Amino acid sequence: MNRAVNRLIFLSFLAVTATGPAQAQSPGGTLAKIRDAGEIRLGHRDVSIPFSYLDDNQKPVGFAMDLCARIVDAVKGELKLPALQTRLQPIQLSTQIPLIENGTIDIVCGPATNTLERQKVVAFSNTIFVSSIRAVVQKDAPIKTFEDLGGRPVALTSGSTSIGLLSARAQEKNFQTKNILTPDHAASFLALTTGRSEAFVMDDILLASLIAGSHNPADWRIIDDSLRTEPYGLIIRKGDPEFKALVDRTLVAMMKSNEFQELYAKWFTRPIPPKNVNLNFPMTAPLKDAVANPNDKGV
């Protein structure tokens, strides 16, 4: 009887040790969702040059799209699903976080500031860019600082960090602006170019891209004053360390192999579609530091 019991215990132990590692290696969270659905869903922007925008064929392209393409390849390898499908989902600044939270998309392939406030509801990859919040105005406008915007109409994109930062500066320096909220960056810039506003406050690289693609780039100027320096990261779901590790591992490998730097040059210092405009925006010192020392620190 004892011998039978001992054999049963031994067999049970073998079953546990045999299944334990398999369960530990089985992907969970976002990876499990992707595996079960047979597809990975990428959120992309339409007008965020050069990160994520539509070319002449209405195809999403850009720096962030290229980074996400490498991440998709890594997911295919991790799940051993070379035929994994990619679904593209248009998003806006105001919808990107809700669509991540409700599972509509798995990763945001576009410019997104990594803030401590946003970290309460979503997670971010390692930093892929570092921007500065500034304002674009008419070339001859008497505006050099944000204080000069007092009493003037200012275009702001709904959901952007620029809104709170401008409000904080206005309170600190005791001035008020007439804010015009728009759904996206193109609409904000249009408000400026059509005279509805006298400034558009946003990340400097996005302002530079809008100016470069405008009818008369020489008509516009980005002021030197800055509200804050901000790191960008790719947005993913919070509480999913396995997927975040894969995303960060992919980015770090690209940075170490110089592939990241080559992609940066492709989109920021060379002519890009659809108008073959060169943004002439070399990698800044803060971004070089983020590449040399990968991190996901927010502001």
C-alpha positions in Angstrom: 0.0 0.0 0.0 2.8 2.4 1.0 4.7 1.5 -2.2 1.6 2.4 -4.3 1.1 5.7 -2.5 4.8 6.5 -3.0 4.5 5.8 -6.7 1.5 8.0 -7.0 3.2 10.9 -5.3 6.3 10.4 -7.5 4.1 10.4 -10.7 2.3 13.6 -9.4 5.7 15.2 -8.9 6.8 14.3 -12.4 3.6 15.8 -13.8 4.1 19.1 -11.9 7.8 19.5 -12.9 6.9 18.6 -16.5 4.1 21.2 -16.8 5.6 23.9 -14.6 8.3 25.2 -17.0 5.9 25.1 -20.0 3.4 27.2 -18.1 6.1 29.6 -17.0 7.2 30.1 -20.6 3.7 30.5 -22.0 3.1 34.1 -23.0 0.5 36.1 -21.1 -1.0 39.6 -21.3 -0.6 41.4 -24.6 1.4 38.6 -26.1 -1.3 36.0 -25.3 -3.9 38.4 -26.8 -1.9 38.7 -30.0 -1.3 35.0 -30.2 -5.0 34.2 -29.7 -6.2 36.8 -32.2 -3.5 35.9 -34.8 -2.8 39.6 -35.2 -1.1 42.6 -33.6 -2.9 45.9 -33.7 -0.9 49.1 -34.2 -2.3 52.5 -33.5 -1.0 55.2 -36.0 -1.4 58.9 -36.5 -2.3 60.6 -39.8 -0.4 63.9 -39.6 2.5 63.5 -37.0 5.4 64.0 -39.4 7.9 62.4 -39.3 6.8 59.9 -36.6 3.5 58.6 -38.0 1.6 60.0 -41.0 0.1 59.1 -44.3 2.0 59.2 -47.6 0.6 59.9 -51.0 -0.9 56.4 -51.1 -2.5 56.9 -47.7 -0.1 54.3 -46.2 1.1 55.0 -42.6 4.8 55.7 -42.6 7.4 57.4 -40.4 10.0 56.9 -37.7 7.7 55.4 -35.1 6.1 53.1 -37.8 9.6 51.8 -38.7 10.3 51.1 -35.0 7.0 49.3 -34.6 7.8 47.2 -37.7 10.9 45.9 -35.9 8.8 45.2 -32.8 6.3 43.3 -34.9 9.2 41.1 -36.2 10.3 40.5 -32.6 6.8 39.5 -31.6 6.6 37.1 -34.5 9.9 35.5 -33.4 8.8 35.3 -29.7 5.5 33.7 -30.6 6.9 31.6 -33.4 4.2 33.0 -35.7 5.9 34.2 -38.9 2.4 34.6 -40.6 1.2 36.9 -37.8 -1.0 39.6 -39.3 -0.7 43.3 -38.6 -3.8 45.5 -38.3 -3.5 49.3 -38.5 -5.8 51.5 -36.5 -6.0 55.3 -37.0 -5.8 57.2 -33.7 -5.7 60.7 -32.5 -3.9 62.2 -29.5 -7.1 62.2 -27.5 -8.0 58.6 -28.3 -4.6 56.8 -28.1 -4.7 56.1 -24.4 -8.4 54.9 -24.2 -7.8 52.6 -27.2 -4.8 51.1 -25.4 -6.8 50.7 -22.2 -9.8 49.0 -23.8 -7.6 46.6 -25.9 -8.5 48.0 -29.4 -4.8 48.5 -30.1 -1.6 46.9 -28.6 0.9 49.7 -29.1 0.9 53.3 -30.1 3.2 53.9 -33.1 3.5 57.7 -32.8 4.8 60.6 -30.8 3.7 60.4 -27.2 5.2 62.2 -24.2 6.1 60.0 -21.3 4.6 61.7 -18.3 4.2 60.6 -14.7 0.5 61.3 -14.9 0.0 59.1 -18.0 2.1 56.4 -16.3 -0.8 56.0 -13.9 -2.9 54.4 -16.6 -0.5 53.2 -19.4 3.2 52.2 -19.7 5.9 53.5 -22.0 8.8 52.0 -23.9 12.3 53.3 -23.5 12.7 56.8 -24.8 12.7 57.1 -28.6 12.9 60.9 -28.9 13.3 64.0 -26.7 11.4 67.2 -27.7 11.0 70.7 -26.3 7.6 72.4 -26.0 7.7 75.7 -27.9 5.5 77.8 -30.1 5.4 78.6 -33.8 4.4 82.2 -34.8 4.5 84.4 -37.9 8.1 85.3 -38.8 7.7 89.0 -38.1 5.4 88.6 -35.0 6.5 90.5 -31.9 6.5 87.2 -29.9 9.7 85.9 -28.3 8.5 84.4 -25.1 5.3 82.7 -23.9 4.6 85.8 -21.8 4.2 87.7 -25.1 1.2 85.5 -25.9 -0.9 87.2 -23.1 -4.3 88.2 -24.5 -3.7 86.5 -27.8 -5.5 83.5 -29.4 -3.3 80.4 -29.2 -4.0 77.1 -30.9 -3.6 73.9 -28.9 -4.3 70.3 -29.8 -6.8 68.6 -27.5 -5.2 66.0 -25.2 -1.7 67.4 -25.5 0.6 68.2 -22.6 1.0 71.7 -24.0 -2.3 72.7 -22.6 -1.4 72.2 -18.9 2.1 73.5 -19.4 1.0 76.7 -20.9 -1.7 77.1 -18.2 1.0 76.6 -15.5 3.3 79.2 -17.1 0.4 81.6 -17.5 -0.5 81.3 -13.8 3.2 81.6 -12.7 3.8 84.7 -14.9 0.3 86.2 -14.5 -1.0 86.4 -18.0 -3.9 84.8 -19.9 -4.2 83.4 -23.4 -7.3 82.8 -25.5 -7.1 79.1 -26.2 -8.4 77.5 -29.3 -8.6 73.7 -29.0 -8.5 71.6 -32.1 -8.7 67.8 -32.7 -5.2 67.3 -34.2 -2.0 69.1 -35.1 -2.9 69.8 -38.7 -6.0 71.7 -37.5 -4.0 73.6 -34.9 -1.5 74.7 -37.6 -4.4 75.6 -39.9 -5.8 77.9 -37.2 -2.5 79.7 -37.2 -2.0 79.9 -41.0 -5.6 81.2 -41.5 -5.3 83.9 -38.8 -7.6 82.4 -36.2 -4.7 82.1 -33.8 -1.4 83.9 -33.4 0.6 80.9 -32.2 0.5 77.1 -32.0 2.1 75.5 -28.9 3.4 72.0 -29.4 6.6 69.9 -29.5 9.3 71.6 -31.5 9.9 68.6 -33.9 6.2 68.5 -34.8 6.2 72.2 -35.4 9.3 71.9 -37.5 7.6 69.2 -39.6 4.5 71.3 -40.1 6.5 74.3 -41.2 8.6 72.2 -43.6 5.5 70.9 -45.3 3.7 74.3 -45.5 3.2 76.4 -48.6 5.7 79.1 -47.5 8.0 77.7 -44.7 9.9 81.0 -44.5 6.7 82.7 -43.2 7.0 80.9 -39.8 9.3 80.9 -36.9 9.7 78.8 -33.7 10.4 80.8 -30.6 13.4 80.0 -28.5 11.5 80.0 -25.2 10.5 76.5 -24.0 7.9 75.2 -21.5 9.5 71.8 -20.9 11.8 69.1 -22.4 9.8 65.9 -22.9 10.8 62.3 -23.6 8.8 60.3 -26.1 8.0 56.6 -25.7 5.8 54.1 -27.5 2.6 53.6 -25.4 1.7 50.0 -24.3 -0.7 48.6 -21.7 0.2 49.0 -18.0 0.9 46.0 -15.9 2.4 43.9 -18.7 6.1 43.5 -18.0 6.5 40.6 -20.5 5.5 42.7 -23.5 7.3 45.8 -22.3 10.5 43.8 -21.9 10.2 42.6 -25.5 9.6 46.1 -26.8 12.5 47.6 -24.8 14.8 44.7 -25.7 14.1 45.3 -29.4 14.8 49.0 -29.1 18.0 48.5 -27.1 19.3 46.0 -29.7 18.6 48.6 -32.4 20.4 51.3 -30.5 23.4 49.1 -29.9 23.6 48.0 -33.5 23.3 51.6 -34.8 20.0 50.6 -36.7 18.1 53.1 -34.5 20.5 55.9 -35.5 20.2 55.0 -39.2 16.4 55.2 -39.0 16.6 58.5 -37.2 18.8 59.9 -40.0 16.4 58.5 -42.6 13.5 60.5 -41.2 15.0 63.6 -39.6 18.0 64.6 -41.7 17.1 63.4 -45.2 14.3 64.2 -47.7 11.1 62.3 -46.7 7.8 61.6 -48.5 5.5 62.9 -49.8 7.1 66.2 -50.6 10.8 65.2 -50.2 11.2 67.8 -47.5 14.3 67.6 -45.3 13.5 68.5 -41.7 17.2 69.1 -40.9 16.7 68.0 -37.3 19.9 66.3 -36.1 19.9 64.1 -33.0 20.0 66.4 -30.0 22.3 65.9 -26.9 19.4 64.7 -24.7 18.4 62.1 -27.3 22.0 60.9 -27.7 22.1 60.4 -24.0 18.9 58.4 -24.0 20.3 56.2 -26.8 23.6 55.7 -24.9 21.7 55.0 -21.6 18.2 53.6 -22.5 15.5 54.4 -19.9 11.8 55.0 -19.6 11.9 58.0 -17.3 8.9 60.2 -17.5 8.4 63.9 -16.6 
